[in-house]
Amino acid sequence: KHNQFLTVVSPDQENKQAVWINQDAWFSLANLDAGKELEYKLHGDTGVYIFVLQGKLGVAEQVLDNRDAIGIYDTTSVAVKAHVD
């Protein structure tokens, strides 16, 4: 989806838009325009691993570039902001 998160893998069998996985894990994708900021809400007390396929993203006061990643935990949500499309 454009400028929003789309969950593609989920442990929730009722979510018909996502592939079910027998793990406590969610996989979401987003295609963001430059300047767009989204808030990702973590599921329970799990962490989140954010991986930038292509572009530049601001996350937790860090700037991630192509193929960069960051792990976030001990929070309920994290803001991500696209620096480029």
C-alpha positions as CSV (number, residue, x, y, z in Angstrom):
1,K,0.0,0.0,0.0
2,H,1.1,3.5,-0.6
3,N,2.0,5.7,2.4
4,Q,0.6,3.1,4.9
5,F,1.7,-0.2,6.4
6,L,0.4,-3.4,4.9
7,T,0.7,-6.5,7.0
8,V,1.6,-9.4,4.7
9,V,2.4,-12.1,7.3
10,S,0.6,-12.5,10.6
11,P,-0.2,-15.0,13.4
12,D,-3.8,-13.9,13.2
13,Q,-5.7,-16.6,11.2
14,E,-8.7,-14.2,10.9
15,N,-6.6,-11.6,8.9
16,K,-7.5,-12.5,5.3
17,Q,-5.1,-10.0,3.8
18,A,-2.1,-11.6,5.4
19,V,-0.5,-15.1,5.1
20,W,-0.8,-17.0,8.4
21,I,2.3,-18.0,10.3
22,N,2.5,-20.2,13.4
23,Q,4.9,-17.7,15.1
24,D,4.5,-14.6,17.2
25,A,5.6,-12.5,14.3
26,W,4.2,-9.9,11.9
27,F,5.7,-8.8,8.6
28,S,4.6,-5.4,7.2
29,L,5.6,-3.4,4.1
30,A,5.3,0.3,3.3
31,N,6.1,2.4,0.2
32,L,6.4,6.0,1.4
33,D,6.7,9.3,-0.3
34,A,9.5,11.6,0.8
35,G,8.5,13.5,4.0
36,K,5.8,11.0,4.9
37,E,5.9,9.9,8.5
38,L,4.1,6.8,9.9
39,E,3.8,5.3,13.4
40,Y,4.2,1.6,13.7
41,K,2.5,0.1,16.8
42,L,4.3,-2.9,18.2
43,H,2.4,-6.1,19.0
44,G,2.4,-6.8,22.7
45,D,5.9,-6.9,24.2
46,T,7.6,-8.0,21.0
47,G,10.2,-5.8,19.3
48,V,10.4,-4.7,15.7
49,Y,13.1,-5.2,13.1
50,I,13.0,-2.5,10.5
51,F,14.8,-3.1,7.2
52,V,15.1,-0.5,4.4
53,L,14.9,-2.2,1.0
54,Q,15.5,1.0,-1.0
55,G,15.5,4.7,0.0
56,K,16.4,6.6,3.2
57,L,14.4,6.4,6.4
58,G,14.5,8.1,9.7
59,V,13.9,5.8,12.7
60,A,14.6,6.4,16.4
61,E,17.0,9.3,15.7
62,Q,18.9,7.2,13.2
63,V,19.0,7.5,9.4
64,L,18.8,4.2,7.6
65,D,19.9,3.9,3.9
66,N,19.5,1.2,1.3
67,R,19.8,-2.3,3.0
68,D,20.2,-0.8,6.5
69,A,18.3,-2.2,9.5
70,I,17.6,-1.5,13.1
71,G,16.0,-3.4,16.0
72,I,13.7,-1.5,18.3
73,Y,12.3,-2.9,21.6
74,D,11.0,-1.7,25.1
75,T,8.5,0.6,23.5
76,T,4.9,0.5,22.2
77,S,5.4,2.3,18.9
78,V,8.0,3.8,16.7
79,A,7.9,6.6,14.2
80,V,9.4,6.2,10.7
81,K,9.9,9.0,8.3
82,A,10.9,8.7,4.6
83,H,13.7,11.1,3.6
84,V,13.3,10.1,-0.1
85,D,10.6,8.2,-2.0
